[in-house]
């Protein structure tokens, strides 16, 4: 399995679609090391979700299973606003877990929309544990990381 030095952050193809970085032992030090080593821009999906929800909704409930399109657009906006060419998105496991608990059809829709996400102006790396990776994710966009 590749180590942190071997991940093709800058050369991964296709370059306009999200890549999954499967990292079971991920921690804040490792994420910061990834940022430092490869020049990625760290984005915390959970924080942006709360900020977005409080600014867009008067409801105290997220209702993400009914807002998949809004979350996909938010991912596009985060990539567009990033100051660097390589983005590491952390915390998407919150959305995936939420959808797995509330609506499996919405979860399937999210995965399909992520697979079909095209024309991203920068390389997007979604950092997730192996337990959340769908079996139908394209192998060209799937990268496993082993930390010593």
N, C-alpha and C positions, 0 to 999 in steps of 0.2 A: 504494500500500500504506500502511496506517496506521503511524503512529509510536507511540512509547511514550505520548505524550499522548492519543492517539485510541482506545486500547483500552477497551472498555466493561466494565471490571472490575466495577463496582458495578451496572451495569444490564443485563448480559447475560442473555438469556432462552433457554431455560428456566433458572431459577435453581437448580433442584434436581438438575441433571445436570452432569457434568464438561464443561468446555470445553477445547479444545486451543488453545494459543498456539504457533503455528508460528514459531520463531525460530532461524534458521540461524546467526546471528552472536552468539549468546548467550554472555555471559561473566559472571564474578562481579560486576563493576562494574555491568553492565546489570541483572542480577537484583536487586542491592541498590537500584539506582535505581527499578526497578519496585516494590519493597517500599516505598520511601520515598514515591514519588509517589502510589501508590494505597492505601497502608495495608494491604498484603497481609501474610500470615504466611508466611514461607519454611519449607518442609519439604524435607529432603533424603531422598528415598526410599532411596538407597543406604545411608546411615547407619542409618536405621530398620530396613532389611532385615537388616543385620549384627547389630544389637542384638537384633532379634526372633529371628533364627536361633540365636544363641548362647544365648538364654534358653529357647527352646522345643525345641531338638533336640540330641541327643547326637552326632549325625553331623556330620562335617566337610563333607559335601556338601549343597548347597542343595536340589537336587531340586525346583526351582520349577515345573517342568512338571507335577508331580503335586500341586501345592499352589496352584492358581489361586484356588480359593475362599478360602483363607486370606489370600492377597494382596489380594483384593478386600475382604475384611472388614478387613484392616489399613488400607486406604485409607479405608474408612468410619470406622474408629476415629480415624485421624489427623485427618480433617475434624471429627469430633465433639469432639476434644480441643483443637482450635485456639482460641486466645483471641480471634481476630478473625473477621469475617464473610467474608473473602476469603482464600483459600489459594492460594499458588503452589507447586506440587509439582514439584521438580526431580529429575532422576536416574532417572525412570521408564524412560528409554532403556536402562538396564542390564537391567531385567526384559524389555523387548521384544527386545533383542538376544539375551539368553540364550535366550528361547523361540524366536526365529527360528533359532538354531543347533541347538537340541536337539529341538524338536518343533513343526512348523508348525501342527498341529492345536491344540495348547495355545495358540499365539499367536492363532489365529482365535477360540478360546474366550475368551481375555482381552479381545480387542477387542469381541466381542459382549457380554460382561458389562459392559464399560465403557460401551458405548452404552446398554445397558439399565439402568445404575445410576440409580436414582431415589431421590427423597425424601432427598437430602442436605440437611442443615440449613444449609449455608453454600455459597457459590460456590467451586467447585474448578476451578482452572486448571492443566492439565497442560502443562508447557513441554517441547516436543519439536522436533527438527529435521525439516524437510520430508521427508527421506528415510525417515522412519519412520511417516508418516501414512498410514493405510489409505484406499483410494479410496472406501469406503462410509461414512466418517464423516459424520454429518449436517452440512450446511453451516451450519446455525444455531448450531452449537457449534464452529465452526472459524474461527479468527482468525489472520491472518498479520501479522507484525510486521517492519517494515523499520527497521533502525537506520542512522543516517547515517554 
